[in-house]
Amino acid sequence: MSRQITVFGIPNCDTVKKSRVWLQEQGLDFEFHDFKKQGLDRTTVQAWLQFVPLDILINRKGTTWRALSDAQKASAAEADPAIPLILSNPSLIKRPVLQMKNTDHISHVSVGFSADQFKTIFENK
């Protein structure tokens, strides 16, 4: 069974850069998906939310979050109204999002990066 690793994020994000370097240093093949240039779709975000709670996926500490209106912030409390907000403002997503697929189904999604976190993930996969 083949495993496909995809790192979702933006290339100039320091945490995304660190995650990509770590994966390269481990000799792991992966794809990078720049969600600002390549976009995201509802199906992908919904799939992530099967693995990661909305509160983890949305970065409430960033400038994009702070720039939202109170009504927009309130809409981010539940997945259905939050998804269109995420799709129109991909910088709301905490980065990176690490997605692994086995054959054609997602087997793992995690958000953020630390070397210990990734080591644990890949020791168990």
C-alpha positions as a Markdown table, in Angstrom:
| # | Residue | x | y | z |
|---|---|---|---|---|
| 1 | Met | 0.0 | 0.0 | 0.0 |
| 2 | Ser | 1.5 | 3.4 | -1.0 |
| 3 | Arg | 1.5 | 6.3 | 1.4 |
| 4 | Gln | 1.2 | 9.9 | 0.0 |
| 5 | Ile | 2.3 | 12.7 | 2.3 |
| 6 | Thr | 1.2 | 16.2 | 1.6 |
| 7 | Val | 2.1 | 19.4 | 3.5 |
| 8 | Phe | -0.4 | 22.1 | 3.2 |
| 9 | Gly | 0.6 | 25.7 | 4.0 |
| 10 | Ile | 2.2 | 28.8 | 2.5 |
| 11 | Pro | 5.9 | 28.7 | 1.5 |
| 12 | Asn | 7.0 | 31.8 | 3.5 |
| 13 | Cys | 5.7 | 30.5 | 6.9 |
| 14 | Asp | 8.6 | 29.6 | 9.2 |
| 15 | Thr | 6.8 | 26.6 | 10.7 |
| 16 | Val | 6.0 | 25.3 | 7.2 |
| 17 | Lys | 9.6 | 25.7 | 6.2 |
| 18 | Lys | 10.7 | 23.8 | 9.3 |
| 19 | Ser | 8.3 | 20.9 | 8.6 |
| 20 | Arg | 9.5 | 20.6 | 5.1 |
| 21 | Val | 13.1 | 20.6 | 6.1 |
| 22 | Trp | 12.4 | 17.9 | 8.7 |
| 23 | Leu | 10.6 | 15.7 | 6.2 |
| 24 | Gln | 13.5 | 16.1 | 3.7 |
| 25 | Glu | 16.1 | 15.3 | 6.4 |
| 26 | Gln | 14.2 | 12.0 | 7.2 |
| 27 | Gly | 14.3 | 11.1 | 3.5 |
| 28 | Leu | 10.5 | 11.2 | 3.3 |
| 29 | Asp | 8.8 | 11.9 | -0.1 |
| 30 | Phe | 6.1 | 14.5 | 0.2 |
| 31 | Glu | 4.2 | 17.0 | -1.9 |
| 32 | Phe | 3.8 | 20.6 | -0.9 |
| 33 | His | 0.4 | 22.3 | -1.5 |
| 34 | Asp | 0.4 | 26.1 | -1.3 |
| 35 | Phe | -3.2 | 26.7 | -0.4 |
| 36 | Lys | -3.0 | 30.4 | -1.2 |
| 37 | Lys | -1.9 | 29.6 | -4.8 |
| 38 | Gln | -3.4 | 26.2 | -5.4 |
| 39 | Gly | -6.5 | 26.8 | -3.3 |
| 40 | Leu | -8.6 | 24.5 | -1.1 |
| 41 | Asp | -12.0 | 22.9 | -1.4 |
| 42 | Arg | -14.8 | 22.2 | 1.0 |
| 43 | Thr | -14.3 | 18.4 | 0.7 |
| 44 | Thr | -10.6 | 18.7 | 1.8 |
| 45 | Val | -11.4 | 20.9 | 4.8 |
| 46 | Gln | -14.4 | 18.7 | 5.8 |
| 47 | Ala | -12.0 | 15.6 | 5.6 |
| 48 | Trp | -9.5 | 17.4 | 7.9 |
| 49 | Leu | -12.2 | 18.1 | 10.4 |
| 50 | Gln | -12.8 | 14.3 | 10.7 |
| 51 | Phe | -9.3 | 14.2 | 12.2 |
| 52 | Val | -8.7 | 17.6 | 13.8 |
| 53 | Pro | -11.2 | 19.7 | 15.8 |
| 54 | Leu | -12.1 | 23.1 | 14.3 |
| 55 | Asp | -10.5 | 24.9 | 17.3 |
| 56 | Ile | -7.2 | 23.3 | 16.4 |
| 57 | Leu | -7.5 | 23.9 | 12.6 |
| 58 | Ile | -8.2 | 27.7 | 12.9 |
| 59 | Asn | -5.4 | 29.9 | 14.0 |
| 60 | Arg | -7.0 | 32.4 | 16.4 |
| 61 | Lys | -3.7 | 34.1 | 17.2 |
| 62 | Gly | -2.8 | 35.3 | 13.7 |
| 63 | Thr | -3.4 | 38.7 | 12.0 |
| 64 | Thr | -6.0 | 37.2 | 9.7 |
| 65 | Trp | -8.1 | 36.2 | 12.6 |
| 66 | Arg | -7.7 | 39.6 | 14.3 |
| 67 | Ala | -8.8 | 41.3 | 11.1 |
| 68 | Leu | -12.2 | 39.5 | 11.0 |
| 69 | Ser | -15.3 | 41.1 | 12.1 |
| 70 | Asp | -17.0 | 39.9 | 15.3 |
| 71 | Ala | -19.7 | 38.3 | 13.2 |
| 72 | Gln | -17.1 | 36.4 | 11.2 |
| 73 | Lys | -15.4 | 35.3 | 14.3 |
| 74 | Ala | -18.7 | 34.1 | 15.8 |
| 75 | Ser | -19.4 | 32.1 | 12.6 |
| 76 | Ala | -16.1 | 30.2 | 13.1 |
| 77 | Ala | -17.6 | 28.4 | 16.2 |
| 78 | Glu | -19.2 | 25.7 | 14.1 |
| 79 | Ala | -17.9 | 23.8 | 11.1 |
| 80 | Asp | -20.6 | 24.5 | 8.5 |
| 81 | Pro | -20.4 | 28.3 | 8.7 |
| 82 | Ala | -16.6 | 28.2 | 9.4 |
| 83 | Ile | -15.7 | 26.3 | 6.2 |
| 84 | Pro | -16.6 | 29.1 | 3.7 |
| 85 | Leu | -14.7 | 31.5 | 6.0 |
| 86 | Ile | -11.7 | 29.3 | 5.9 |
| 87 | Leu | -11.9 | 28.8 | 2.1 |
| 88 | Ser | -12.1 | 32.6 | 1.5 |
| 89 | Asn | -9.3 | 33.2 | 4.1 |
| 90 | Pro | -6.9 | 30.2 | 3.9 |
| 91 | Ser | -4.5 | 32.1 | 6.2 |
| 92 | Leu | -6.9 | 31.3 | 9.0 |
| 93 | Ile | -5.6 | 27.7 | 9.0 |
| 94 | Lys | -2.9 | 26.9 | 11.5 |
| 95 | Arg | 0.1 | 25.7 | 9.5 |
| 96 | Pro | 1.3 | 23.3 | 8.4 |
| 97 | Val | -1.5 | 20.8 | 7.9 |
| 98 | Leu | 0.1 | 17.4 | 7.4 |
| 99 | Gln | -2.1 | 14.9 | 5.5 |
| 100 | Met | -1.3 | 11.3 | 4.8 |
| 101 | Lys | -3.3 | 9.1 | 2.4 |
| 102 | Asn | -3.1 | 5.4 | 2.0 |
| 103 | Thr | -4.1 | 4.5 | -1.5 |
| 104 | Asp | -7.1 | 6.9 | -2.0 |
| 105 | His | -8.3 | 7.6 | 1.5 |
| 106 | Ile | -6.9 | 10.0 | 4.2 |
| 107 | Ser | -5.4 | 8.1 | 7.1 |
| 108 | His | -3.9 | 10.9 | 9.1 |
| 109 | Val | -4.2 | 14.7 | 9.5 |
| 110 | Ser | -2.3 | 16.8 | 12.0 |
| 111 | Val | -1.8 | 20.5 | 12.4 |
| 112 | Gly | 1.3 | 22.4 | 13.4 |
| 113 | Phe | 4.9 | 21.3 | 13.6 |
| 114 | Ser | 7.4 | 20.2 | 16.1 |
| 115 | Ala | 10.2 | 17.7 | 15.5 |
| 116 | Asp | 8.9 | 15.6 | 18.4 |
| 117 | Gln | 5.4 | 15.7 | 17.0 |
| 118 | Phe | 6.5 | 14.6 | 13.6 |
| 119 | Lys | 8.8 | 11.9 | 15.0 |
| 120 | Thr | 5.9 | 10.4 | 16.9 |
| 121 | Ile | 3.6 | 10.5 | 13.9 |
| 122 | Phe | 6.1 | 8.8 | 11.6 |
| 123 | Glu | 7.2 | 6.2 | 14.1 |
| 124 | Asn | 3.6 | 5.1 | 14.4 |
| 125 | Lys | 2.8 | 5.1 | 10.6 |
